[in-house]
Amino acid sequence: MTEAVVVEGLHKRYGAVRAVRGVSFTVEHGEIFALLGRNGAGKTTTMEILEGFRGRDSGRVDVLGLDPGEKAIERILRERIGLVLQDIAVEPYLSVRETIARDAGYYPAPRDVDEVIGLVGLAGLENKKVRALSGGQKRRLDVALGLIGNPSLLFLDEPTTGFDPNARRKSWQLIRDLREAGTTILLTTHYMEEAQQLADRVAVIADGRIVAEGTPATLGGRDTALARIRFALPPGTTVADLPVPATRGEDGLVTVESAEPTRTLHRLTDWALCRDAVLAGLTVDRPSLEDVYLRLTYQHQSAPERMAERSPL
């Protein structure tokens, strides 16, 4: 099989609420796949079904060739996957080493405890009690517990929450290294930069459905979207003076959208040079992954959700 995870027509209902409605996607062996969505979109329910913590109403789910809904294979599945959940209950009076070593005993072929401690950046804290760790250090311990079983598939649910920028980037490199070593990773995150940096493919879930899927560079048509040229108007000029159509935003910067950014930029810079003017703060870009994510999730919000977001309360 080339797929580590297969989801086809997945449905899950809680009473009158349809949390997951026909979700389908695949995760290839050895790739990092990011599942993105707002709270309440169906992301957590989908992940819990894949992890074997929640049953489904209908649809096909295949995780490493196993059906996580079958109780008979629960132990086999647990030995082959790793979980880094948002909230993991850990004995506060055990040390870092004791906690990781205890979990290592649950697996038939665990990784070396000291190796894992070093990988997650907890070297030097081996004998520190869990209750004395900072929030970021506890999150590293969560990652260590997900890795100790040497999983073929690793579920990472908001793995860098509470990390400072330096720790986050180190964790990104660890995740890349795991992928290079052959580990398949299914990731959820609210940091769009994290998805941009790590994911080979991304799927956006909204209102219980997958509304877009692709690489971070192509999701939602990012690669074909109009380029945005932004700059500050030179003193003594107005938007009407520019050689191309433009709009001025609340931040005072001018925005020009173009399907031919090279040609448009040439016209703008030629115009500025002829006037011995400077286009201060000049940038050229396309919609970011965050821009696309916000657009997709907003388009698929219900009317009550949109009203709630607009409310000042």
Buried (B, 14 or more C-beta within 10 A) or exposed (E): EEBBBBBEBBBBBEEEEBBBBBBBBBBBBBBBBBBBBBEBBBBBBBBBBBBBEBEBEEBEBBBBEBBBBEEEBEEEBBBBBBBBBEEBEBEEEBBBBBBBBBBBEEBEEBBEBEEBBBBBBBEEBBEBBBEEBEEBBBBBBBBBBBBBBBBBBBBBBBBBBBBEEEBBBBBBEBBBEBBEEEBBBBBBBEBBEBBBBBBBBBBBBBBBBBBBBBEBEBBBEBEEBEBBBBBBBBEEBEEEEBEBEBEEEEEEBBBBBBEEBEEBBEBBBEBBEEEEBEBEEBEBEBBBBEBBBBBBBEEBBEEEBEEEEEEEE
